[in-house]
Amino acid sequence: MSNVKTPIYMDYSSTTPTDQRVADKMAEFLTVDTAFGNPASSSHVFGWNADVAVKNARQQVADLINADPREIVWTSGATEANNLAIKGAAHFNTRKGKHIVTSKTEHKAVLDTCRQLEREGFEVTYLDPMDNGLIDLEVLKAALRDDTTVVSIMHVNNEIGVIQDIAAIGEICRERKIVFHVDAAQSTGKCPIDLEELKVDLMSMCAHKTYGPKGIGALFVRRKPRVRIEAQIHGGGHERGMRSGTLATHQIVGMGECFRIAKEEMATENDRLLMLRNRLYDGFKDMEEVYVNGDLEQRVAGNLNISFNFVEGESLMMSLKDIAVSSGSACTSASLEPSYVLRALGRNDELAHSSLRFTLGRFTTVEDVDYAIKQTRAAVEKLRDLSPLWDMYNDGIDLDTVEWTAH
Amino acid sequence: MAYSEKVIDHYENPRNVGAMDKDAQEVGTGMVGAPACGDVMKLQIKVGDDGIIEDAKFKTYGCGSAIASSSLLTEWVKGKSLDEVQEIKNTDIAEELELPPVKVHCSVLAEDAIKAAIADYQSKQ
């Protein structure tokens, strides 16, 4: 395995490297001899050239999701798009009602936006997902009320990679004339998205999870039937008044280019990632007390979120110093709570603390996967030898019957 | 999170890992923490007739700082009397391992574990 280049990156759901082809394109819109102009400068050629590039990128983004380029609003990323969508739609529809429905496994950018709306007097229902991480459509239906104005459900979960049934949820919302927002930060380039078919009203996206640069994203705002939102950032009236601020030409070009590549290469890339993911999982299957978190079928190809029981996630990551992964363990963050996503699935706290998230991507190789399997197995073995819980498990003690001294 | 070199050293080469017979009269066992909180420490001491700790063993489920705290503590208690060991404070451990504020609870747990082990030993005498 000498041909493995370390450290190995297996945290593609956190961010992706910018594809070289994308970076090359971006460089054409920065320096003095390039099209560096302000796309809003309609009086000279510098502005015109930048404007053409932005239009082209808008088309490329629209093409990946089968939308109209006029439905794309540039933002600084998916967090801003989520804020704009949820706050914008909630505020615009206050005459109809002030009730919002979302799920407990959403990204913080959605959850914290909803919390803010609660402070402003809105009411929010947070749906419990099923044990496999998917939303029960009947539970969703039961939560909808006459004063519900916005439903916000993510397409692909960032921690466990499960894919929600956006088509079905869209039908339910449309029937009741409720604005449906989808956080698609984790799904562009991973799942086919056809917005002519899907009854999605607002959809958040970003470039940096799809081999583009950080700092750029977009919100899809449906034209037919027209969806109205209140702007959150005011200024020069860019993006049809929905999001002011000088357009970041190079970032936008980068997002367009990475979405163009995604459209072309998604199918072959997914086949390859699924092969790698299955190889990774096969490498752990014969171990005792190993659990996959979230549905394994309704899941993006590159994600494996797995709990090695009786081993704590942070110490496991400490052993895997050549491999960049993430953990649902509390100790990775300043808060002492383990992953709220895994807890929402009904996973007990031990398993949440024992989880690792491997996310594979465009530059992951078979050798990387084999190396990760070998290192992980060795680390789990070492830490189980250190673990009093592993001893108790082997002695046949049911850990749930032990009286722990919680602290 | 960046770990201090001392934490990494104890994590990579943990001292005194193992278990002793918890039913033996000369052995005191302390187990503290909870799996739900992400750390459980089991610390055992073997006390000689002269009241000096002859041996100490630990097993810990938890983050690197928790493993390091318990590993360090087993080193410190060996050869000391029970009274001397009672004097060891969590702040001593946190200082030695240069634990950041979010990891101080690991050292608290280690102090709790040794106190529990001593109490267990004393209850058997």
Boltz contact constraints between the chains, C-beta under 6 A:
constraints:
  - contact:
      token1: [A, 312]
      token2: [B, 38]
      max_distance: 6.0
  - contact:
      token1: [A, 312]
      token2: [B, 61]
      max_distance: 6.0
  - contact:
      token1: [A, 312]
      token2: [B, 62]
      max_distance: 6.0
  - contact:
      token1: [A, 312]
      token2: [B, 63]
      max_distance: 6.0
  - contact:
      token1: [A, 314]
      token2: [B, 63]
      max_distance: 6.0
  - contact:
      token1: [A, 315]
      token2: [B, 63]
      max_distance: 6.0
  - contact:
      token1: [A, 315]
      token2: [B, 64]
      max_distance: 6.0
  - contact:
      token1: [A, 318]
      token2: [B, 64]
      max_distance: 6.0
  - contact:
      token1: [A, 330]
      token2: [B, 38]
      max_distance: 6.0
  - contact:
      token1: [A, 331]
      token2: [B, 63]
      max_distance: 6.0
  - contact:
      token1: [A, 334]
      token2: [B, 102]
      max_distance: 6.0
  - contact:
      token1: [A, 349]
      token2: [B, 36]
      max_distance: 6.0
  - contact:
      token1: [A, 350]
      token2: [B, 35]
      max_distance: 6.0
  - contact:
      token1: [A, 353]
      token2: [B, 38]
      max_distance: 6.0
  - contact:
      token1: [A, 386]
      token2: [B, 17]
      max_distance: 6.0
  - contact:
      token1: [A, 386]
      token2: [B, 59]
      max_distance: 6.0
  - contact:
      token1: [A, 387]
      token2: [B, 61]
      max_distance: 6.0
  - contact:
      token1: [A, 388]
      token2: [B, 40]
      max_distance: 6.0
  - contact:
      token1: [A, 388]
      token2: [B, 42]
      max_distance: 6.0
  - contact:
      token1: [A, 388]
      token2: [B, 59]
      max_distance: 6.0
  - contact:
      token1: [A, 388]
      token2: [B, 61]
      max_distance: 6.0
  - contact:
      token1: [A, 389]
      token2: [B, 35]
      max_distance: 6.0
  - contact:
      token1: [A, 389]
      token2: [B, 61]
      max_distance: 6.0
  - contact:
      token1: [A, 404]
      token2: [B, 34]
      max_distance: 6.0
  - contact:
      token1: [A, 405]
      token2: [B, 32]
      max_distance: 6.0
  - contact:
      token1: [A, 406]
      token2: [B, 34]
      max_distance: 6.0
  - contact:
      token1: [A, 406]
      token2: [B, 37]
      max_distance: 6.0
